[in-house]
Amino acid sequence: MIYYKTYDEIELLRKSNMLVAKTHGEIAKIMKAGITTKEIDKMAEEFILDNGGKPGFKGYNGYPSTLCISVNEEVVHGMPGDRVLGEGDLVSVDCGVLMNGFYGDSAYTYPIGDMSTEALELMKITKECLYKGIGVALIGNRIGDIGYAVQKHAETNGFSVVRDLVGHGVGRNLHEKPEVPNYGKQGTGAKLKEGMVIAIEPMINAGVFTVQGLADGWTITTTDSSLSAHYEHTVAITPNGADILSSFDFCEEELKKNERELVH
């Protein structure tokens, strides 16, 4: 069953998602070569707790950490640990927060230092895929329209769309109905209606679309070891179009500062 949110509930969801966005802003400050994924996770958890939220992922189905940090060929659900990030790494960070009874959920892919041309192009196209999907998240359209828009843009640019993992509804639960695939046919799937809140999250691979799980029970990687990128916004379906409840502004502001520092 799809749970439709009231205006007040959407505003509570916005608060949760803005804390996720600000957490990404903090992460971006330290997202540099030489740091361990565990250190990034610790900082995120402290920031969320200090700002009145709880980590949304920690303890979810037994997941042990605050963030999912997936590097290079890792698609999603990478577990923070002793891995040291190096120059040229592509780092996808998914963050969730529980606050005022509602979840926030957003992911961003970070570049570490000088990146390969392929990695930069993959990041650019994956982010564009997200906004293509958001652009058709309109009342009266269907879930398949979102997937079609994402898939078409990815494949037109020579990349592939992960099929085994999908976006989802967000509310009092981290994962609600409906599922939001990043591929599909126009005019199919659940109809988008006012009050729906969904996480749109393209996971795009540089190589084949197939993925596999690692022995840790969480980490998902590409089967051909190609790079993968992941961007996610939580959006509300409104009469004025998709209202993006999360934000990339905080992390992108910090990333620009990092770039300026490198230049100087």
C-alpha beads as a LAMMPS data file, in Angstrom:
LAMMPS data file: protein, C-alpha beads

264 atoms
263 bonds

1 atom types
1 bond types

-500.0 500.0 xlo xhi
-500.0 500.0 ylo yhi
-500.0 500.0 zlo zhi

Masses

1 110.0

Atoms # bond

1 1 1 0.000 0.000 0.000
2 1 1 1.233 3.494 -0.877
3 1 1 1.091 5.970 1.998
4 1 1 0.260 9.515 0.857
5 1 1 1.691 12.318 2.982
6 1 1 -0.030 15.472 4.192
7 1 1 1.552 18.913 3.767
8 1 1 2.726 18.840 7.416
9 1 1 4.273 15.390 6.996
10 1 1 6.105 16.533 3.880
11 1 1 7.572 19.428 5.872
12 1 1 8.803 16.976 8.536
13 1 1 10.310 14.861 5.752
14 1 1 12.002 17.999 4.445
15 1 1 13.648 18.566 7.860
16 1 1 14.978 14.987 7.924
17 1 1 16.278 15.312 4.376
18 1 1 17.912 18.663 5.063
19 1 1 19.835 17.071 7.931
20 1 1 20.988 14.410 5.454
21 1 1 22.018 17.216 3.072
22 1 1 23.982 19.017 5.798
23 1 1 25.647 15.732 6.776
24 1 1 26.809 15.397 3.165
25 1 1 28.190 18.923 3.515
26 1 1 30.256 17.825 6.521
27 1 1 31.415 14.672 4.726
28 1 1 32.573 16.737 1.744
29 1 1 34.939 18.716 3.995
30 1 1 37.005 15.627 4.797
31 1 1 36.509 13.614 1.589
32 1 1 40.172 13.572 0.576
33 1 1 42.919 11.032 -0.139
34 1 1 44.367 9.515 3.048
35 1 1 41.176 9.298 5.100
36 1 1 39.586 5.966 6.024
37 1 1 35.937 5.235 5.279
38 1 1 35.487 4.496 9.001
39 1 1 36.594 8.047 9.903
40 1 1 34.038 9.512 7.490
41 1 1 31.322 7.319 9.006
42 1 1 32.199 8.358 12.569
43 1 1 32.052 12.038 11.695
44 1 1 28.665 11.627 9.995
45 1 1 27.185 9.774 12.963
46 1 1 28.364 12.418 15.438
47 1 1 26.995 15.233 13.260
48 1 1 23.576 13.570 12.891
49 1 1 23.287 12.923 16.640
50 1 1 24.477 16.452 17.505
51 1 1 21.713 17.869 15.286
52 1 1 18.782 15.998 16.781
53 1 1 18.590 13.048 14.406
54 1 1 19.434 9.363 14.487
55 1 1 21.363 7.494 11.804
56 1 1 18.680 5.964 9.589
57 1 1 20.741 3.022 8.340
58 1 1 22.485 1.896 11.551
59 1 1 20.779 -1.237 12.807
60 1 1 18.467 -1.387 9.753
61 1 1 18.236 -5.148 9.008
62 1 1 21.410 -5.432 11.100
63 1 1 23.494 -2.935 9.088
64 1 1 26.373 -1.876 11.404
65 1 1 27.185 1.668 10.206
66 1 1 25.742 5.151 9.703
67 1 1 26.749 5.496 6.042
68 1 1 27.030 3.216 3.050
69 1 1 30.376 4.099 1.414
70 1 1 30.946 2.388 -1.931
71 1 1 34.249 2.863 -3.770
72 1 1 34.911 2.473 -7.518
73 1 1 33.335 -0.841 -8.655
74 1 1 31.204 -1.004 -5.492
75 1 1 27.662 0.009 -6.445
76 1 1 25.939 0.388 -3.055
77 1 1 25.950 -0.780 0.583
78 1 1 29.734 -0.634 0.992
79 1 1 30.539 -0.920 4.707
80 1 1 32.860 1.671 6.263
81 1 1 36.101 0.214 7.593
82 1 1 39.880 0.582 7.441
83 1 1 40.035 1.250 3.694
84 1 1 42.089 4.363 2.968
85 1 1 40.768 6.485 0.105
86 1 1 43.293 7.213 -2.620
87 1 1 43.762 9.673 -5.451
88 1 1 41.330 8.979 -8.297
89 1 1 38.831 6.987 -6.210
90 1 1 35.127 7.360 -7.019
91 1 1 33.226 7.303 -3.716
92 1 1 29.435 6.938 -3.513
93 1 1 28.029 7.843 -0.101
94 1 1 24.435 7.027 0.856
95 1 1 23.121 8.624 4.042
96 1 1 19.856 8.205 5.919
97 1 1 18.449 10.028 8.943
98 1 1 15.462 9.438 11.229
99 1 1 14.080 12.624 12.778
100 1 1 10.611 13.582 14.067
101 1 1 9.393 10.114 13.084
102 1 1 10.318 10.493 9.395
103 1 1 13.275 9.394 7.292
104 1 1 15.579 11.359 5.033
105 1 1 17.604 9.578 2.344
106 1 1 20.092 10.932 -0.188
107 1 1 23.245 9.755 -1.962
108 1 1 26.111 11.569 -3.681
109 1 1 29.199 10.382 -5.550
110 1 1 32.416 12.149 -4.563
111 1 1 35.640 12.479 -6.591
112 1 1 38.950 12.058 -4.773
113 1 1 41.554 14.324 -6.376
114 1 1 42.332 13.927 -10.065
115 1 1 39.785 11.660 -11.709
116 1 1 39.882 9.655 -14.933
117 1 1 37.898 11.000 -17.884
118 1 1 35.632 7.942 -17.647
119 1 1 34.893 8.555 -13.958
120 1 1 34.087 12.229 -14.530
121 1 1 31.760 11.379 -17.425
122 1 1 30.038 8.644 -15.395
123 1 1 29.442 11.047 -12.509
124 1 1 28.078 13.728 -14.840
125 1 1 25.693 11.392 -16.679
126 1 1 24.475 9.658 -13.502
127 1 1 23.618 12.992 -11.909
128 1 1 21.861 14.092 -15.094
129 1 1 19.917 10.795 -15.029
130 1 1 18.651 11.683 -11.552
131 1 1 17.324 15.044 -12.716
132 1 1 15.819 13.504 -15.872
133 1 1 13.861 11.180 -13.594
134 1 1 12.824 14.010 -11.280
135 1 1 11.698 16.042 -14.303
136 1 1 8.966 13.519 -15.138
137 1 1 7.897 12.864 -11.517
138 1 1 4.623 14.674 -12.155
139 1 1 1.046 14.028 -11.045
140 1 1 -0.613 11.747 -13.603
141 1 1 2.627 10.244 -14.877
142 1 1 3.656 6.746 -13.857
143 1 1 6.630 5.114 -12.133
144 1 1 7.675 3.656 -15.507
145 1 1 8.079 7.172 -16.896
146 1 1 10.799 7.859 -14.303
147 1 1 12.659 4.646 -15.087
148 1 1 12.377 5.233 -18.822
149 1 1 13.846 8.758 -18.540
150 1 1 16.782 7.515 -16.437
151 1 1 17.481 4.489 -18.648
152 1 1 17.274 6.385 -21.911
153 1 1 19.789 9.035 -20.797
154 1 1 22.235 6.470 -19.353
155 1 1 22.159 4.140 -22.349
156 1 1 22.272 6.962 -24.920
157 1 1 25.570 7.969 -23.311
158 1 1 27.034 4.457 -23.353
159 1 1 26.396 3.503 -19.726
160 1 1 24.162 0.839 -18.168
161 1 1 21.452 0.879 -15.509
162 1 1 21.532 -1.453 -12.498
163 1 1 18.334 -3.553 -12.491
164 1 1 18.631 -5.398 -9.176
165 1 1 18.379 -2.308 -6.944
166 1 1 15.687 0.349 -7.071
167 1 1 14.424 3.580 -5.542
168 1 1 11.486 3.501 -3.133
169 1 1 8.872 5.390 -1.178
170 1 1 10.107 7.237 1.927
171 1 1 8.149 8.188 5.041
172 1 1 7.809 6.776 8.546
173 1 1 9.684 3.798 7.116
174 1 1 12.972 4.007 5.236
175 1 1 11.638 1.809 2.426
176 1 1 7.968 2.100 1.491
177 1 1 5.897 1.345 -1.581
178 1 1 6.196 1.991 -4.457
179 1 1 9.477 0.635 -5.767
180 1 1 11.064 3.075 -8.245
181 1 1 13.197 1.219 -10.829
182 1 1 15.749 3.143 -12.883
183 1 1 14.607 1.413 -16.064
184 1 1 11.181 0.794 -17.532
185 1 1 8.493 1.568 -20.075
186 1 1 6.599 4.824 -20.346
187 1 1 3.016 4.691 -19.127
188 1 1 3.511 1.645 -16.863
189 1 1 3.609 1.184 -13.093
190 1 1 1.880 3.012 -10.260
191 1 1 0.341 6.377 -11.086
192 1 1 2.042 9.349 -9.442
193 1 1 -0.340 11.225 -7.149
194 1 1 -0.125 14.242 -4.876
195 1 1 1.372 13.347 -1.492
196 1 1 3.612 10.526 -2.714
197 1 1 7.198 10.848 -1.461
198 1 1 9.799 8.777 -3.304
199 1 1 13.559 8.352 -3.409
200 1 1 14.810 8.445 -6.985
201 1 1 18.309 6.961 -7.065
202 1 1 20.009 6.036 -10.326
203 1 1 22.861 3.548 -9.946
204 1 1 24.720 3.662 -13.248
205 1 1 27.635 1.454 -14.343
206 1 1 30.403 2.207 -16.826
207 1 1 30.293 -1.427 -18.017
208 1 1 27.602 -4.119 -17.858
209 1 1 24.458 -3.619 -15.749
210 1 1 24.851 -6.870 -13.776
211 1 1 25.910 -6.801 -10.120
212 1 1 26.947 -9.283 -7.432
213 1 1 27.004 -9.411 -3.630
214 1 1 30.254 -9.809 -1.701
215 1 1 30.862 -12.255 1.153
216 1 1 30.254 -9.518 3.777
217 1 1 26.530 -9.836 3.006
218 1 1 26.135 -6.147 2.199
219 1 1 28.486 -4.772 -0.459
220 1 1 27.176 -4.924 -4.044
221 1 1 29.720 -4.608 -6.882
222 1 1 29.652 -4.607 -10.673
223 1 1 30.279 -8.102 -12.088
224 1 1 32.903 -6.782 -14.541
225 1 1 34.688 -4.535 -11.986
226 1 1 33.678 -1.423 -13.951
227 1 1 33.056 1.854 -12.130
228 1 1 29.633 2.683 -10.717
229 1 1 28.082 5.989 -9.579
230 1 1 25.011 6.703 -7.438
231 1 1 23.008 9.897 -6.839
232 1 1 19.746 10.094 -4.903
233 1 1 17.171 12.694 -3.949
234 1 1 13.981 12.271 -1.938
235 1 1 11.141 14.108 -3.701
236 1 1 7.489 14.870 -2.978
237 1 1 4.915 14.736 -5.783
238 1 1 3.027 18.050 -5.737
239 1 1 0.711 20.038 -8.055
240 1 1 3.767 22.221 -8.865
241 1 1 5.937 19.269 -9.933
242 1 1 8.493 17.270 -7.987
243 1 1 9.553 19.072 -4.790
244 1 1 13.129 18.003 -3.982
245 1 1 13.277 17.594 -0.193
246 1 1 17.007 16.796 -0.039
247 1 1 19.797 18.992 -1.404
248 1 1 23.277 18.767 -2.916
249 1 1 24.023 22.443 -2.211
250 1 1 26.000 21.873 1.000
251 1 1 28.329 19.180 -0.341
252 1 1 28.846 20.899 -3.687
253 1 1 29.773 24.156 -1.950
254 1 1 32.449 22.270 0.018
255 1 1 33.682 20.426 -3.072
256 1 1 34.154 23.773 -4.840
257 1 1 36.205 25.002 -1.860
258 1 1 38.333 21.829 -2.077
259 1 1 38.936 22.496 -5.787
260 1 1 40.001 26.072 -5.103
261 1 1 42.448 24.846 -2.438
262 1 1 43.982 22.402 -4.927
263 1 1 44.460 25.195 -7.469
264 1 1 46.242 27.353 -4.902

Bonds

1 1 1 2
2 1 2 3
3 1 3 4
4 1 4 5
5 1 5 6
6 1 6 7
7 1 7 8
8 1 8 9
9 1 9 10
10 1 10 11
11 1 11 12
12 1 12 13
13 1 13 14
14 1 14 15
15 1 15 16
16 1 16 17
17 1 17 18
18 1 18 19
19 1 19 20
20 1 20 21
21 1 21 22
22 1 22 23
23 1 23 24
24 1 24 25
25 1 25 26
26 1 26 27
27 1 27 28
28 1 28 29
29 1 29 30
30 1 30 31
31 1 31 32
32 1 32 33
33 1 33 34
34 1 34 35
35 1 35 36
36 1 36 37
37 1 37 38
38 1 38 39
39 1 39 40
40 1 40 41
41 1 41 42
42 1 42 43
43 1 43 44
44 1 44 45
45 1 45 46
46 1 46 47
47 1 47 48
48 1 48 49
49 1 49 50
50 1 50 51
51 1 51 52
52 1 52 53
53 1 53 54
54 1 54 55
55 1 55 56
56 1 56 57
57 1 57 58
58 1 58 59
59 1 59 60
60 1 60 61
61 1 61 62
62 1 62 63
63 1 63 64
64 1 64 65
65 1 65 66
66 1 66 67
67 1 67 68
68 1 68 69
69 1 69 70
70 1 70 71
71 1 71 72
72 1 72 73
73 1 73 74
74 1 74 75
75 1 75 76
76 1 76 77
77 1 77 78
78 1 78 79
79 1 79 80
80 1 80 81
81 1 81 82
82 1 82 83
83 1 83 84
84 1 84 85
85 1 85 86
86 1 86 87
87 1 87 88
88 1 88 89
89 1 89 90
90 1 90 91
91 1 91 92
92 1 92 93
93 1 93 94
94 1 94 95
95 1 95 96
96 1 96 97
97 1 97 98
98 1 98 99
99 1 99 100
100 1 100 101
101 1 101 102
102 1 102 103
103 1 103 104
104 1 104 105
105 1 105 106
106 1 106 107
107 1 107 108
108 1 108 109
109 1 109 110
110 1 110 111
111 1 111 112
112 1 112 113
113 1 113 114
114 1 114 115
115 1 115 116
116 1 116 117
117 1 117 118
118 1 118 119
119 1 119 120
120 1 120 121
121 1 121 122
122 1 122 123
123 1 123 124
124 1 124 125
125 1 125 126
126 1 126 127
127 1 127 128
128 1 128 129
129 1 129 130
130 1 130 131
131 1 131 132
132 1 132 133
133 1 133 134
134 1 134 135
135 1 135 136
136 1 136 137
137 1 137 138
138 1 138 139
139 1 139 140
140 1 140 141
141 1 141 142
142 1 142 143
143 1 143 144
144 1 144 145
145 1 145 146
146 1 146 147
147 1 147 148
148 1 148 149
149 1 149 150
150 1 150 151
151 1 151 152
152 1 152 153
153 1 153 154
154 1 154 155
155 1 155 156
156 1 156 157
157 1 157 158
158 1 158 159
159 1 159 160
160 1 160 161
161 1 161 162
162 1 162 163
163 1 163 164
164 1 164 165
165 1 165 166
166 1 166 167
167 1 167 168
168 1 168 169
169 1 169 170
170 1 170 171
171 1 171 172
172 1 172 173
173 1 173 174
174 1 174 175
175 1 175 176
176 1 176 177
177 1 177 178
178 1 178 179
179 1 179 180
180 1 180 181
181 1 181 182
182 1 182 183
183 1 183 184
184 1 184 185
185 1 185 186
186 1 186 187
187 1 187 188
188 1 188 189
189 1 189 190
190 1 190 191
191 1 191 192
192 1 192 193
193 1 193 194
194 1 194 195
195 1 195 196
196 1 196 197
197 1 197 198
198 1 198 199
199 1 199 200
200 1 200 201
201 1 201 202
202 1 202 203
203 1 203 204
204 1 204 205
205 1 205 206
206 1 206 207
207 1 207 208
208 1 208 209
209 1 209 210
210 1 210 211
211 1 211 212
212 1 212 213
213 1 213 214
214 1 214 215
215 1 215 216
216 1 216 217
217 1 217 218
218 1 218 219
219 1 219 220
220 1 220 221
221 1 221 222
222 1 222 223
223 1 223 224
224 1 224 225
225 1 225 226
226 1 226 227
227 1 227 228
228 1 228 229
229 1 229 230
230 1 230 231
231 1 231 232
232 1 232 233
233 1 233 234
234 1 234 235
235 1 235 236
236 1 236 237
237 1 237 238
238 1 238 239
239 1 239 240
240 1 240 241
241 1 241 242
242 1 242 243
243 1 243 244
244 1 244 245
245 1 245 246
246 1 246 247
247 1 247 248
248 1 248 249
249 1 249 250
250 1 250 251
251 1 251 252
252 1 252 253
253 1 253 254
254 1 254 255
255 1 255 256
256 1 256 257
257 1 257 258
258 1 258 259
259 1 259 260
260 1 260 261
261 1 261 262
262 1 262 263
263 1 263 264
